[in-house]
Amino acid sequence: MKLITALAACVIAFAVAAPATAQPTAATTLYKRLGGYDALAAVTDDFVGRLAGDPGLSRFFVGHSTDSLKRIRQLVVDQLCFAMGGPCVYIGRDTKTTHAGLGITEKDWETSVKHLVATLDKFNVPAKEKEEVLTLATTLKKDIVEKP
């Protein structure tokens, strides 16, 4: 469960914030502008690798089997795909429930956001789309961070 927190904390979690009723047209979706499913999967893989490799965040990845990590990764990709206007269906829990009791701190959040920015920069995400992704992430902070 802790891994879900770390993942959702920055990339994936923010996906739930996108309103399901106000989906933009396929040509203008953030999903399309970012490159679709394969691009989201690549970004997720890079971001999760950064989180897991960070000494301050690696505790969220302890105790998960390879299968568990693969399942969580797939849920994250599906969540992002759905939230960004793609064709995926997200079947996971909401952000608040997923992160409840994990004790994510403000410092954890800030570190995760730094990794998210580094990942977006690595993939040369344009400024407009990068800002949209970071705005989505920020809207979920209240449901993720439990401690100052």
CORURLIN-V615629 format. One record per pair of residues at least 24 apart in sequence whose ideal C-beta (glycine too) atoms are under 10 Angstrom apart, sorted by sequence separation. I is the first residue (numbers start at 1). J is the second residue. D is the distance in whole Angstrom. If there is no record, write none. Layout:
i=I j=J d=D
i=I j=J d=D
//
This chain:
i=48 j=72 d=8
i=113 j=137 d=7
i=15 j=40 d=10
i=48 j=73 d=6
i=112 j=137 d=8
i=113 j=138 d=8
i=12 j=40 d=10
i=45 j=73 d=7
i=48 j=76 d=7
i=109 j=137 d=9
i=113 j=141 d=9
i=11 j=40 d=9
i=44 j=73 d=6
i=47 j=76 d=9
i=109 j=138 d=10
i=44 j=74 d=9
i=45 j=76 d=10
i=109 j=140 d=10
i=11 j=43 d=7
i=12 j=44 d=7
i=41 j=73 d=8
i=44 j=76 d=5
i=45 j=77 d=9
i=109 j=141 d=6
i=112 j=144 d=9
i=11 j=44 d=6
i=41 j=74 d=9
i=44 j=77 d=5
i=112 j=145 d=10
i=43 j=77 d=9
i=11 j=46 d=10
i=12 j=47 d=9
i=41 j=76 d=9
i=42 j=77 d=10
i=44 j=79 d=10
i=106 j=141 d=9
i=109 j=144 d=7
i=110 j=145 d=10
i=11 j=47 d=5
i=12 j=48 d=9
i=40 j=76 d=9
i=41 j=77 d=5
i=44 j=80 d=7
i=108 j=144 d=9
i=109 j=145 d=5
i=7 j=44 d=8
i=10 j=47 d=7
i=11 j=48 d=8
i=40 j=77 d=6
i=43 j=80 d=8
i=44 j=81 d=10
i=104 j=141 d=10
i=108 j=145 d=8
i=109 j=146 d=10
i=10 j=48 d=10
i=40 j=78 d=9
i=107 j=145 d=10
i=108 j=146 d=10
i=109 j=147 d=10
i=38 j=77 d=10
i=40 j=79 d=10
i=41 j=80 d=9
i=106 j=145 d=6
i=108 j=147 d=9
i=7 j=47 d=8
i=10 j=50 d=10
i=11 j=51 d=9
i=37 j=77 d=7
i=40 j=80 d=5
i=41 j=81 d=9
i=104 j=144 d=6
i=105 j=145 d=7
i=106 j=146 d=10
i=107 j=147 d=9
i=6 j=47 d=10
i=7 j=48 d=6
i=10 j=51 d=8
i=37 j=78 d=10
i=40 j=81 d=6
i=99 j=140 d=9
i=104 j=145 d=5
i=105 j=146 d=8
i=106 j=147 d=7
i=107 j=148 d=9
i=6 j=48 d=8
i=9 j=51 d=8
i=60 j=102 d=7
i=102 j=144 d=9
i=103 j=145 d=10
i=104 j=146 d=6
i=105 j=147 d=5
i=106 j=148 d=5
i=37 j=80 d=9
i=59 j=102 d=10
i=100 j=143 d=9
i=103 j=146 d=6
i=104 j=147 d=7
i=105 j=148 d=7
i=7 j=51 d=7
i=37 j=81 d=6
i=40 j=84 d=7
i=59 j=103 d=10
i=60 j=104 d=8
i=95 j=139 d=10
i=96 j=140 d=9
i=99 j=143 d=6
i=100 j=144 d=10
i=102 j=146 d=7
i=103 j=147 d=6
i=3 j=48 d=8
i=6 j=51 d=5
i=7 j=52 d=9
i=36 j=81 d=9
i=84 j=129 d=10
i=95 j=140 d=5
i=98 j=143 d=9
i=99 j=144 d=5
i=101 j=146 d=8
i=102 j=147 d=10
i=5 j=51 d=10
i=6 j=52 d=8
i=34 j=80 d=9
i=40 j=86 d=7
i=94 j=140 d=10
i=95 j=141 d=10
i=96 j=142 d=9
i=97 j=143 d=9
i=98 j=144 d=9
i=99 j=145 d=8
i=100 j=146 d=8
i=10 j=57 d=10
i=34 j=81 d=10
i=57 j=104 d=9
i=95 j=142 d=9
i=96 j=143 d=4
i=99 j=146 d=7
i=3 j=51 d=9
i=6 j=54 d=9
i=9 j=57 d=8
i=36 j=84 d=10
i=40 j=88 d=9
i=60 j=108 d=8
i=84 j=132 d=9
i=95 j=143 d=4
i=96 j=144 d=8
i=3 j=52 d=8
i=31 j=80 d=8
i=37 j=86 d=7
i=56 j=105 d=9
i=59 j=108 d=9
i=84 j=133 d=8
i=94 j=143 d=8
i=95 j=144 d=6
i=30 j=80 d=9
i=31 j=81 d=6
i=34 j=84 d=7
i=36 j=86 d=7
i=37 j=87 d=8
i=57 j=107 d=10
i=6 j=57 d=6
i=9 j=60 d=8
i=31 j=82 d=9
i=33 j=84 d=9
i=34 j=85 d=10
i=36 j=87 d=9
i=37 j=88 d=7
i=56 j=107 d=7
i=57 j=108 d=6
i=5 j=57 d=10
i=6 j=58 d=9
i=29 j=81 d=10
i=31 j=83 d=9
i=32 j=84 d=9
i=33 j=85 d=9
i=34 j=86 d=9
i=56 j=108 d=7
i=60 j=112 d=10
i=84 j=136 d=8
i=6 j=59 d=9
i=7 j=60 d=8
i=30 j=83 d=8
i=31 j=84 d=4
i=32 j=85 d=7
i=80 j=133 d=9
i=83 j=136 d=7
i=6 j=60 d=4
i=7 j=61 d=9
i=30 j=84 d=4
i=31 j=85 d=5
i=32 j=86 d=8
i=54 j=108 d=9
i=57 j=111 d=6
i=2 j=57 d=10
i=5 j=60 d=6
i=6 j=61 d=7
i=29 j=84 d=6
i=30 j=85 d=6
i=31 j=86 d=4
i=56 j=111 d=6
i=57 j=112 d=7
i=3 j=59 d=10
i=4 j=60 d=8
i=5 j=61 d=10
i=29 j=85 d=3
i=30 j=86 d=9
i=31 j=87 d=8
i=55 j=111 d=10
i=56 j=112 d=10
i=80 j=136 d=9
i=2 j=59 d=7
i=3 j=60 d=6
i=28 j=85 d=8
i=29 j=86 d=7
i=31 j=88 d=9
i=51 j=108 d=10
i=54 j=111 d=6
i=2 j=60 d=4
i=3 j=61 d=5
i=29 j=87 d=10
i=54 j=112 d=8
i=57 j=115 d=8
i=1 j=60 d=9
i=2 j=61 d=7
i=3 j=62 d=9
i=23 j=82 d=9
i=26 j=85 d=7
i=2 j=62 d=7
i=3 j=63 d=9
i=4 j=64 d=9
i=12 j=72 d=9
i=23 j=83 d=10
i=24 j=84 d=10
i=25 j=85 d=8
i=26 j=86 d=9
i=51 j=111 d=8
i=54 j=114 d=9
i=2 j=63 d=8
i=3 j=64 d=5
i=12 j=73 d=9
i=15 j=76 d=8
i=18 j=79 d=10
i=23 j=84 d=10
i=24 j=85 d=6
i=26 j=87 d=9
i=50 j=111 d=10
i=51 j=112 d=6
i=54 j=115 d=7
i=1 j=63 d=9
i=2 j=64 d=8
i=7 j=69 d=10
i=15 j=77 d=10
i=18 j=80 d=9
i=20 j=82 d=8
i=23 j=85 d=5
i=50 j=112 d=9
i=53 j=115 d=9
i=1 j=64 d=9
i=12 j=75 d=7
i=13 j=76 d=9
i=15 j=78 d=9
i=16 j=79 d=7
i=20 j=83 d=9
i=22 j=85 d=10
i=23 j=86 d=10
i=4 j=68 d=10
i=8 j=72 d=9
i=12 j=76 d=4
i=15 j=79 d=4
i=18 j=82 d=8
i=19 j=83 d=9
i=50 j=114 d=9
i=51 j=115 d=6
i=3 j=68 d=7
i=7 j=72 d=6
i=11 j=76 d=7
i=12 j=77 d=8
i=14 j=79 d=9
i=15 j=80 d=5
i=18 j=83 d=4
i=47 j=112 d=9
i=50 j=115 d=4
i=51 j=116 d=9
i=3 j=69 d=7
i=6 j=72 d=9
i=7 j=73 d=8
i=11 j=77 d=10
i=12 j=78 d=9
i=13 j=79 d=8
i=14 j=80 d=8
i=15 j=81 d=8
i=16 j=82 d=9
i=17 j=83 d=7
i=18 j=84 d=7
i=49 j=115 d=9
i=50 j=116 d=8
i=1 j=68 d=10
i=4 j=71 d=10
i=5 j=72 d=10
i=8 j=75 d=9
i=12 j=79 d=5
i=13 j=80 d=10
i=15 j=82 d=7
i=16 j=83 d=6
i=18 j=85 d=8
i=48 j=115 d=9
i=3 j=71 d=10
i=4 j=72 d=6
i=7 j=75 d=8
i=8 j=76 d=7
i=11 j=79 d=9
i=12 j=80 d=6
i=15 j=83 d=3
i=47 j=115 d=6
i=50 j=118 d=7
i=51 j=119 d=10
i=3 j=72 d=5
i=7 j=76 d=5
i=11 j=80 d=7
i=14 j=83 d=7
i=15 j=84 d=7
i=46 j=115 d=9
i=47 j=116 d=6
i=50 j=119 d=6
i=3 j=73 d=9
i=7 j=77 d=10
i=13 j=83 d=10
i=14 j=84 d=10
i=20 j=90 d=10
i=46 j=116 d=10
i=49 j=119 d=9
i=1 j=72 d=9
i=4 j=75 d=8
i=8 j=79 d=8
i=12 j=83 d=9
i=47 j=118 d=9
i=48 j=119 d=9
i=4 j=76 d=8
i=7 j=79 d=9
i=46 j=118 d=9
i=47 j=119 d=4
i=50 j=122 d=9
i=3 j=76 d=10
i=15 j=88 d=10
i=43 j=116 d=9
i=46 j=119 d=5
i=47 j=120 d=9
i=16 j=90 d=8
i=45 j=119 d=9
i=46 j=120 d=9
i=15 j=90 d=7
i=44 j=119 d=9
i=47 j=122 d=9
i=16 j=92 d=9
i=43 j=119 d=6
i=46 j=122 d=6
i=47 j=123 d=10
i=15 j=92 d=10
i=16 j=93 d=9
i=42 j=119 d=9
i=43 j=120 d=7
i=46 j=123 d=7
i=12 j=90 d=9
i=16 j=94 d=6
i=17 j=95 d=8
i=16 j=95 d=5
i=43 j=122 d=9
i=12 j=92 d=9
i=15 j=95 d=9
i=16 j=96 d=9
i=42 j=122 d=10
i=43 j=123 d=6
i=13 j=94 d=9
i=14 j=95 d=8
i=42 j=123 d=7
i=13 j=95 d=5
i=16 j=98 d=9
i=43 j=125 d=8
i=12 j=95 d=9
i=13 j=96 d=9
i=8 j=92 d=9
i=39 j=123 d=7
i=8 j=93 d=9
i=13 j=98 d=7
i=8 j=94 d=10
i=9 j=95 d=9
i=12 j=98 d=9
i=13 j=99 d=7
i=34 j=120 d=9
i=39 j=125 d=9
i=8 j=95 d=6
i=4 j=92 d=8
i=35 j=123 d=8
i=4 j=93 d=8
i=9 j=98 d=9
i=34 j=123 d=9
i=5 j=95 d=10
i=8 j=98 d=5
i=9 j=99 d=7
i=35 j=125 d=9
i=43 j=133 d=9
i=4 j=95 d=10
i=7 j=98 d=9
i=8 j=99 d=6
i=34 j=125 d=7
i=1 j=93 d=10
i=33 j=125 d=9
i=34 j=126 d=9
i=4 j=97 d=10
i=5 j=98 d=6
i=6 j=99 d=9
i=9 j=102 d=9
i=33 j=126 d=8
i=4 j=98 d=5
i=5 j=99 d=5
i=8 j=102 d=10
i=35 j=129 d=10
i=4 j=99 d=8
i=5 j=100 d=9
i=9 j=104 d=6
i=33 j=128 d=8
i=34 j=129 d=6
i=5 j=101 d=9
i=6 j=102 d=9
i=8 j=104 d=10
i=33 j=129 d=5
i=34 j=130 d=10
i=1 j=98 d=8
i=2 j=99 d=10
i=5 j=102 d=4
i=1 j=99 d=9
i=4 j=102 d=9
i=5 j=103 d=9
i=6 j=104 d=8
i=10 j=108 d=10
i=30 j=128 d=10
i=34 j=132 d=9
i=1 j=100 d=10
i=2 j=101 d=10
i=5 j=104 d=6
i=9 j=108 d=7
i=10 j=109 d=8
i=13 j=112 d=9
i=30 j=129 d=6
i=33 j=132 d=9
i=34 j=133 d=8
i=1 j=101 d=8
i=2 j=102 d=6
i=9 j=109 d=7
i=1 j=102 d=7
i=2 j=103 d=9
i=10 j=111 d=9
i=11 j=112 d=8
i=2 j=104 d=9
i=6 j=108 d=8
i=9 j=111 d=9
i=10 j=112 d=4
i=11 j=113 d=10
i=14 j=116 d=9
i=30 j=132 d=6
i=5 j=108 d=9
i=9 j=112 d=5
i=10 j=113 d=6
i=30 j=133 d=7
i=8 j=112 d=10
i=9 j=113 d=9
i=10 j=114 d=9
i=11 j=115 d=9
i=6 j=111 d=10
i=7 j=112 d=9
i=10 j=115 d=7
i=11 j=116 d=6
i=6 j=112 d=7
i=9 j=115 d=10
i=10 j=116 d=4
i=30 j=136 d=8
i=5 j=112 d=10
i=9 j=116 d=9
i=10 j=117 d=9
i=11 j=119 d=8
i=6 j=115 d=10
i=10 j=119 d=9
i=11 j=120 d=10
i=18 j=132 d=10
i=15 j=133 d=10
i=17 j=135 d=9
i=18 j=136 d=6
i=14 j=133 d=7
i=17 j=136 d=5
i=14 j=134 d=8
i=16 j=136 d=9
i=17 j=137 d=8
i=14 j=135 d=8
i=15 j=136 d=7
i=17 j=138 d=9
i=18 j=139 d=9
i=11 j=133 d=8
i=14 j=136 d=4
i=15 j=137 d=9
i=17 j=139 d=4
i=10 j=133 d=9
i=13 j=136 d=9
i=14 j=137 d=4
i=16 j=139 d=9
i=17 j=140 d=5
i=10 j=134 d=9
i=13 j=137 d=7
i=14 j=138 d=8
i=16 j=140 d=7
i=17 j=141 d=10
i=11 j=136 d=9
i=12 j=137 d=9
i=14 j=139 d=7
i=15 j=140 d=8
i=11 j=137 d=7
i=13 j=139 d=10
i=14 j=140 d=5
i=17 j=143 d=9
i=10 j=137 d=5
i=13 j=140 d=5
i=14 j=141 d=9
i=16 j=143 d=8
i=9 j=137 d=8
i=10 j=138 d=10
i=12 j=140 d=9
i=13 j=141 d=9
i=8 j=137 d=10
i=14 j=143 d=10
i=10 j=140 d=9
i=13 j=143 d=7
i=14 j=144 d=9
i=9 j=140 d=8
i=10 j=141 d=10
i=13 j=144 d=6
i=8 j=140 d=8
i=9 j=141 d=9
i=9 j=143 d=10
i=10 j=144 d=8
i=8 j=143 d=9
i=9 j=144 d=5
i=8 j=144 d=7
i=9 j=145 d=8
i=6 j=144 d=10
i=5 j=144 d=7
i=5 j=146 d=10
//
